[in-house]
Amino acid sequence: MDINLIFSFTRLQQAIVVTENTLAENQKLMNEIRLFQQQVESMNATSQDDVPWNDIQLVLHQTHDELVSATTRYRNAIDALQTADWHHFCPALE
């Protein structure tokens, strides 16, 4: 055989090995990408019902304000009942 032909054949074999290795690595990377895509889709599905903290904080502040207001009204009503002149409403208590 001609030395140039042997050299060319060797280079061709090396190129084939490199190509096969590259294809195998490509397949491995594609599998990893699919796995990551599945994980992202899974995370998106589970976090779909999540509510942003700003929305939660707003509702918590509104609820707190309403609770403070209701407590103040309750205390004012109790104070009014305790200081009321019951004799005016019920003369039999005299």
Secondary structure, 3 states (H helix, E strand, C coil): CCHHHHHHHHHHHHHHHHHHHHHHHHHHHHHHHHHHHHHHHHHHHHHCCCCCHHHHHHHHHHHHHHHHHHHHHHHHHHHHHHHCCHHHHCHHHC
